[in-house]
């Protein structure tokens, strides 16, 4: 009996050691790819720019400039608002889609799943150019309206504004919302739904009391992913937003580009990173819950 316990303990110890060793490469890559660049950006944010030279002088003036100049934090608030609109739009679009594919569709479920996530395989820039083609003066919408005789000349209201940025970012975010929602909805045991129906619950009541609470982890994860994607993006606002659609990420990019003010750009970037990290922590807290039944 004692020998059996010792062998079991030895095997468990060996298993833990193998798991630790197998996890080292992932930890190393995480450290190199994520933590080291963030640390370097954090260090850079406390340096000072003098002309075209970056001085190795400690200063907090870059962070003070963010709070002194209301343009930056107002732009950050605007980006928050637009990212929230993108997340809500992606949830409104992605939830019914995920529910239909995971709970209603019996045949061709895998095919529909692959079709929905196929845009993730296409180049990010190609998808942006496609939306410029759709919304542009000679795009699909204007061409259709001209052919139908509704308008006499192309309209410029579809492009270079906040609406075009929100629309394109929503399209980009939908697969990131769909995947966690699909996973959460598919994991719901059918016997719980059958039990609710046996107790006399209607379709709507079953959805409100059983399905929706159990899908909340996927809903929160999808919301946070789409929010972070939209908050930090700068390519779509630059290509489709114009002056009205500029976001916080464009200012960060400009500091590293034309302005050549890397310390200030690093400070702006670290502020955005800190906010994104807080959002991820919140998502982890809510996403770890398995959902509760509404009373």
N, C-alpha and C positions, 0 to 999 in steps of 0.2 A: 504493500500500500504506500509506504514512504517512498519506495523507489519510483513508483508511478507518478507521485506528486512532484518529485524532483525532476523527472523527465519532462513533465508538463511545464514546469517552471522554466527549465532550460530551453525548451522549444519556444515558449513565449518570449523569453529574453532574446533569443536569436532572431525571432520575427520582428521584434521592436528595433533591433540593431539594423536589420536589413531595410526596414521601413525608413529609418533615419538616414541610412546611406543613400537609399534611392531618392530621398527628398533633397539631398544636398545640391544636385545640379539645378533644380527648380529654384531653390533659395538663392543660389549664386546668380542665376540669370535675373531673378527679381531684383536683387541688390544692384546688379550692374545696369540694367535697363531702366529701372524706376528710381531707386533711392539715390544712386550716385548723381544722375542728372538733376534731380530735385535739390540735392545738397549743393551742387555747383551753382545752380540758379539762385539758391538762397544766399550763398556767399557773395555772388555777383551783385545781388540787390543792395548790399551795404557798401559797394564801392562808389567812387565818384568819377564823373566824366569831365574832362577838361579839353575842350576842342575835339580833336579826333583821337585823343588818348584817354585810356581808362586808368585812373590812378589807384594804386593799392592803398587807399585811405578809407578807414572805417567811417561811415556816416549813415544817418537815418533820414537824410533829407529826401531820399527817393520816396519813402513811405509818407513823409509829411506832405510832399507835393501832391500825392494822391488825395489827401483830405483837404488840402488848402484850395486846390483847383476843383470847383464843383463840376466841371465838365466830365471828369473821369468817373466820379461816383454816380453822377446822373446817368452817364452812359452805361454804367454797370447795372443800375436799376432798370434802365430800358431793356438791357439784355436779359435781365431776370424776367421781366414782363413778357418779352417775346419767347423766351425759352419755356415759360409756363404755358403760353398759348400753344406752342408746339407740342408740349407734353399732353395737354388736354385733347388737342386735335388727334394726336396719335393714339391716345387711349380710346377716344370715341370711335375711331376707325378700326383699331386693332382688336378691341375686345369682342365685338360681334363676329369679326372674322375668325378669331381664335376659338370662340365658342362654337361657331358653325362647323369648323374643320374638326375640332376635338370631340364634340359631343353629339353632333347631328350627322356628320358625314360618315358613311360606312364604307362605301367603295371609293377608290381613288384618293384616300386620305393622304397617303404619302406623296402622291403626285401633286395635290394642292399645296401641301406643306413645302415641297421643293420649289414650286412656282412662286410662292410668296417670299421665300428667302433667296431666290435667284438673283435679285438686284444686288445682293451683297457680293456676288462674284464679279459684277461689272465695275469697271473703274469709276471711282468717285467723280472725277472730272467729266467723264462721259455722261454720267447721269445729270450733272449740272448743265452741261451743254445741251442735253436733250430738253431740259426744262426751259432753257433760253430759247430754243427753237419753238417750243410750244407757246410761250408767252410773248415772244417778240413781235415786232411790227409786221413782219411777214411770216409769223408763226401759224400754228394750226388753228388757234382760236380766231385770230383776226381773219385768216383766209376763209374759215367757215362762215363767219359773220358777213364778210364781203360777198361771198357766193350766194348767201341767202338773201342779200339785199337789205339786211338790217342796218348796216353802216355803209357810208360812202367812201370813207378813208380809214386806214388802220388806226386803232386806238393805242395810246401809249400808257394806259392806266394799268395794264397787266404786268408791267415790268418796271424795275427800278423803284421799288417801294417796299414797305414793311410787309405787305400782304404777300408779295412774291417770295420774300425770304421765308416767312412762316410756312407758306405752302410747300416750298421745296424742302425745307428742313423737316416738315412733317412726313413727306414722302421718304426721306432718308431714314427717319426714326421708326417708321412703322415696323420693319422687320425686327428691330431691337425690342419693340414692345410685344410683337406677336410671339416671339420665341418663349420668353418666360411665362406669358399668359397661357400659351398652348400647353406648356409643361405642367403648370399648376392645375389647369382644367382637366387635363388627361389623367392626372393622379387621383382625382376625386373618385372614391369607390362607388360603383353603381348601386351597391346594396343600400347605401345611405339615401340615394335618390328614390329607390324603390320603397324604402321604409317610409319616407315622407309622403309618397303617393298613397301607400296603403293606409296611412293615417288620415287621408282625406285632403292633403295639401294640393292646391292647384299648381299649374305650371309656373305661374308668377310667384306664388308663395314658396314653392320649392327653390326657385332661383334666388329669391331674396333671403331666405332663411338657411339655405344649405350651400348652393353653388357659389354665390357671390362671396360669402364670408371665407370659404375655403380657397377661393382664388385670389384673395387679397395679397398674399406674398408675391405672386406673379405680377399683380397689378402695380404694387409699390415698386418692385424691381424694374418693370418696364417704364414706369413714370420717371424714376430716377435716371435710368440710362438715357432716355430721350432728353431729359432736362439737361444733363451734363453735356451730351453731344451738341445740343443747340446752344448752350451757354458759351462754349469755348470755340465755336466755329467762326472762321473768318473768311473762308473761300467763298461760300455762298453769298454772304452779304456783299463781298467785293464784286462778285460777278453779276448778281441779280438785284442787289439792294440799292445801289446808287448812294447819294448823300442821305436820303431818308432812311435807308435800311442798314446804315453802318452800325456795328455792334462793338462790344468791348474787345473782342478778339482782334478786330482790325487795328485798334490802337496799340495793342501789344505787339502785333506783327510789324506795325509801322516803326516802333521804337528800335526793333532789331534790324529793320531794313533801311529806309531812306533817312531816318533821323540818326541812326548809328548811336543810339543812347542805350546801350545794353544794360547798364545798371538800373535805369528807370524801367526799361522793359522787363527786366527780371523781377523787379518789385511788383509791377502790375501783374505779371504772370504768376508770381507766388501767391498774391492775394486771391487770384482766380483758383489756383490749385488748392489753397486752404479751404475755400468755399466748397469746391468739388469734393474734397475729402470729408467735410462735414456732411454733405449730402449723401455720400456713400456710407458713412457711419449710420446715418438715420435709416437708409435703405436696408442696411444689415440688421438693424434692430427690428424693424417692422417685417422685413423679408424672412427673418428666421422664425417668425410665428407661423403656425400651421393654420391659422384662422379659427374663428369661434362661431358658434351658432347664435344667430340673432334670436332674441326672445320674442 
